[in-house]
């Protein structure tokens, strides 16, 4: 299945998560169904030791599904498997209009680089990370060949994402 995918990448504390969340809200307001994928470089757990599902995983279950009337989640333990590729993860998502991908600096989808003065690094990614098509920064940026947006200019960035991905504007929901 072909998916519209657009990435938000940058160094730690560069504003990726805040921008991703704001874009989900804005694009949703415009009538789009948006899903997200967040890459974590560290071990993480969405479960807590006092839950039944945690006990199931600790006992050795390869996958544990948690289901309620409001949401469901599937946790897959990698055990001896390698980390799945972004393409593998995208294949598991339900149909939607757009997937915003946070992280995955070196994958080949179009992406916007976030830059903040407080970021862990200020080294530009535009020269080393493929497919950066724009920058959003909280400070002036000079000498780049891609469009530069203010980090808080969500409307203009959402317009750019729609144009770049070919996502047809549906009109704002009231």
Steps between C-alpha positions, in 0.01 A plus 500: 500500500630845412483742789548871528784539747664818627771515763596733779865456597763684698729473798380435856302796642462661157118513515411185304227371730332837551497563125373150422215537751409845367495367142277207601256751651511740203478233230219329693318833518532513122320166475794263454542166677855510635702223664847531651810289545753603766849351496669459837875447528471372853321215669142593576198335650138603461396253766540506879615216724175493700282424194380162380631564150848567640484167681399328175805642321732420788372142492619475140208596275626610159207738448248643744188686390322730742145581395231726645197686375713811434828370350716200443874445493718216379841457657747280315810384682801492269691248712775391255354683197654817361320834510238513224555739210280805460340330198408199717340727760310698236360174360342427840309830524133533413414703189527876547562814296850571633759351734721748681828334595703643787868409488642264237760759392651283230194338339400607150163672558467880470562668832523833674791572733424675830757732652495672838769692677459267802543179296766249599683577175479789258674314219277524191363171370430633152844395376498148643140382525328408176178660387482801733265725305453781755614639833300638793704702749458727799784723377614652170647247255715609206676323219254215446352398166172364643204704633537624859198546728461637849468206739163633617357572153279190503262625229779557246671172590171308466445666160850389398437142619176485300674630187810282538306178558223572248246495780193677367362762732159389626405820673496571869255327731279734695 
